[in-house]
Amino acid sequence: MRNQITLIGNMGENAKVTNFENGGKVARFNLATPSPVKGKDTAEWHRLFAFGNIAQFIENFGGKGKRIAVTGKIVNRTYLSKDGKPRKVTEVEVRNVIGL
């Protein structure tokens, strides 16, 4: 896979899980990865989403502050905001997750 990313960090919130009529589900959440800067600790925030069994794992075992490692791919998408303006967002589609 050429488009691959690995992140290790803490979940910023409990995952928002959406269940589909066909039995599938998607989990959306944010992940903070440490980014040490001289004299202070900062974090980089990433938007992530996962489908199927991985979404189920995140729903059951993930939670705010939970440390996880993920691998996946970067996805860029465009959507219309509530006021009708196009917005661009970059997210990580999680393919593998490990609770740490």
Buried (B, 14 or more C-beta within 10 A) or exposed (E): EEEEBEBEBBBBEBBEBEEEEEEEBBBBBBBBEEEEEEEEEEBEEBBBBBBEEBBBBBBEEBEEEBEBBBBBBEBEEEEEEEEEEEEEEEBBBBBEBEEE
